[in-house]
Amino acid sequence: MSGSSTETHEYAVVPGFRPLLLDLHRPAGVAPLVVFLHGGGWRAGTRASFGPLYADWSPSPFARLAEAGFAVASLDYRLSGEALFPAQLEDVTAGLAWLRSRGEELGVDASRVALWGESAGGHLAALLGLADPDVRAVVDWYGPADLTTFVEDAEAGGISAVDTAAADSREALLLGAPAAAYPERARRASPVAHVHAGAPPFLVRHGTADRLVPARQSERLASALEGVGASVELDLVLGADHLWRGDPDAARAAFDDAVAFLRRHLAG
């Protein structure tokens, strides 16, 4: 890709854990920054993955974002087998701070930052976007939004592939126990609990046939944002599953719409 580059940087070292890395993909010249957070249920996944339906894209989603004029930093964070919440949020917060502190030398415009995450990464992007007053926009794809109601929403949505109330569920492994055992920790880990009137614009996209994260989670987040007067676009994709599984058209439309959303909110 002409005029672009990809670099790997160590952004933090947590004693007792692996170094935390990020990949920075950027076009020539100074560019607004998109911080991408991968999915994997907080227990798997890597910064190199945009999701399985994008694995064969050439150019990759990261390269396409650079072609569109964005610098993209895709971050590692500690997984739930390494540390419990809030370690994951602490890591991505540190990653964003590191990028801002080195914006000029990295060739990124640290005054124009957006967050984009899918699944567990969408959850973290929402939490970070609600905590950081200088984030300009958040793209949240099918991220858990309210861990205090997750089991209820899963049961209402007919999700039976996994026992969301079990001690080994993704959510319980993040918190250290099922949410019912740690209600206050579950609340702190829920984006809906941190919504405020000064929230950045959100683009929330979720498939109505999601078999892992109930679409009601995204509806709850959008309703909370609307309730305080924040800007939110909720796109419910009829019949789409988690990760846009089996629907490459939905995957492409989700990507294109997110790029258009970022262009609107990161314009100079």
TAVEN-V879085 format. One line per field, one symbol per residue. ss: DSSP state (a for helix, b for strand, c for the rest). phi: phi as a letter, one per 40 degrees, with the letter a starting at -180 (. if undefined). burial: I if it has 9 or more other C-alpha atoms within 8 Angstrom, else O. A space follows every 10 residues. Layout:
ss = ???
phi = ???
burial = ???
This chain:
ss = ccccbbbbbb bbbcccccbb bbbbbbcccc bbbbbbbccc cccccccccc caaacccccc aaaaaaaccb bbbbbccccc ccccccaaaa aaaaaaaaaa acaaaacbbb bbbbbbbbca aaaaaaaaaa acccbbbbbb bcccccccca aaaaaacccc ccccccccca aaaaaccccc ccaaaaaacc aaaacccccc bbbbbbbccc ccccaaaaaa aaaaaaaccc cbbbbbbccc caaacccaaa aaaaaaaaaa aaaaaacc
phi = .cgbabbbbc babcdgbccc bbbbbaccgc bcbbcbbcch ggbagbccbc hccbcccbcc dccccccchb cbbbbcaccc cbacdcdccd cccccccccc cbdcccgbcc cbbbbaabfd ccdccccccc cbcbccabbb cfcdbaccbc cdcccccgcb cbcccccbcd ccccchaddc cbcccccccb ddcbcacccc cbbbbaccbc cbbcddcccc cccccccbgc cabbbccdgc cdgfdgbccc cccccccccc ccdccbdc
burial = OOOIIOOOOI IIIOOOOOII IIIIIIIOOO IIIIIIIIII IIIOIOIOII IOIIIOOOOI IIIIIIIOII IIIIIIOIII OOIIIOIIIO IIIIIIOIIO OOIOOOIIII OIIIIIIIII IIIIIIIIII OOIOIIIIII IIIIIIIIOI IOIIIOIOIO OOOIIOOOII IIIIIOIIIO OIIOIIIIII IIOIIIOOII IIIIIIIIII IOIIIOIIII IIOIIIOIOI IIOIOIIOOI IIIIIOOIOI IOOIOOOIIO IIOOOIOO
